[in-house]
């Protein structure tokens, strides 16, 4: 299985924050091929360990979150319409007229409907519809829906990954299944390289809502270095250079308070040594990624963030360039292999 095939399985799967267990077998089957051991912790983080020659003297944590944004059933009214709420950050303007799947006793298809424009009052036409005013229509009446659907069931947009031109793909949950796919490709690269450090690859839970997965996994592993692999804002015409990164030009290497300057310098140096394109992603405060949780766990963990450029984030048509995923993976692998015996203290000095 190659990286694109793995990413397609992940994107097409369902794993809203709190329901990531639906992806467990897919990820474990892939990760176990290239690592020495794999476990699932008490919260559901998937932790794959690849041993280095240093017998655990140096530990590097590379993490990407496997959860996605989505919805939850809040109520079923007397006519069988499903009322719902969001899990994670969703712009309500992007979900009208979407096809969805309710993951109940069995998967049920539905659509998020809206009042036809012909019947709208003039005062309604210029206003966005609030999520609490939307409903999901499955075609069932209340008895039919209630046979399969319960309050608290998760809901995802019914979207399959598609290939676009120029080695790009579109689909849902690329944030951050692209990062999980990058970890997989990193394992493949590291299987060809001798490395001193032990590498821990973690598919974390609940990044979109609590970052609980990164907090607990980091605490348990107690790494010397933590790296969050996530997505960044891919440049589109309405975005400027200061808050976006270009598609197809490699990952963004974050610069800011969440980032250890010495490790960042090494990361950029490794990219230059191996002709891996990278971009600067400026984030002066907490990054809103798993690196924030890593950095403040135990007595502190020096952290880095690599961001895969992604357009239309938190929609069902996110777009990324597979070349950026590969560049991210190569950089992670060569960076991990660059950490040698007895040099960690010097790298971490300010």
Secondary structure, DSSP 4 states (H G I P E B T S, - for coil): --HHHHHHHHHHS--BTT-GGGGHHHHHHHHTTSSSEEEE-TT--EEEEE--TTTTSSEEEEEEE--B-EEEEEEE-TTSPEEEEEES---GGGTTT-EEEEESSSEEEEEEE---GGG--HHHHTSPPPGGG-EEE-S--HHHHHHH--TT-EEEE----EE-STTEEEES-HHHHHHHHHHHHHHHHHTTS--SSEEEEEEES-TTTT-HHHHHHHHHH--SEEEEEEEEEB--TTS-GGG-B-TTS-EEEEESTTS-HHHHHHHHHHHHHTT--EEEEE--S--SSHHHHHHTSTT--EEEEEEEEEBSTTSTTEEEEHHHHHHHHHHHHHHHHH--TT-HHHHH--
